[in-house]
């Protein structure tokens, strides 16, 4: 939900910073959609792991989320400094 809210805030900045904001919107909306699309599978795997007493961390999901956050931060700073 937080990434969806951030996407809406980026659209609010469109008049001040121009079309490059759409790149931020695309990254945050894409990350939100990916999280939503994989949520059921991740919860099912975690539930099975809890039932078996062996829960492994989903390193891939953590790294992709971290990558999206770093990309959003870098793009945001770049867009603000350019405008």
C-alpha positions, 0 to 999 in steps of 0.5 A, spaced: 500 500 500 505 504 501 508 504 494 501 505 491 501 511 495 508 513 493 505 513 486 500 517 487 504 522 490 509 522 484 503 524 480 502 530 484 509 532 483 508 532 475 506 539 474 513 541 478 518 536 475 515 534 468 515 528 465 521 524 468 516 523 474 513 518 470 519 514 470 518 514 478 511 512 477 513 507 473 518 504 478 514 504 484 507 502 481 511 496 478 514 494 484 507 495 488 504 490 482 510 485 483 509 485 490 501 484 490 502 479 484 507 474 489 504 476 495 499 469 495 505 465 494 510 468 499 505 467 504 503 460 502 511 458 503 511 462 509 505 458 512 508 451 510 515 453 513 511 455 520 507 449 520 514 445 518 518 449 523 523 451 518 522 458 515 527 461 510 528 468 508 526 470 501 532 473 499 530 474 492 524 478 494 528 482 499 534 484 494 528 486 489 525 490 494 531 494 496 533 495 489 527 498 487 528 503 493 535 505 491 532 506 484 527 510 486 531 514 491 537 515 486 532 517 480 528 522 485 534 525 487 536 526 480 530 529 477 529 534 483 537 536 482 535 536 474 529 541 475 
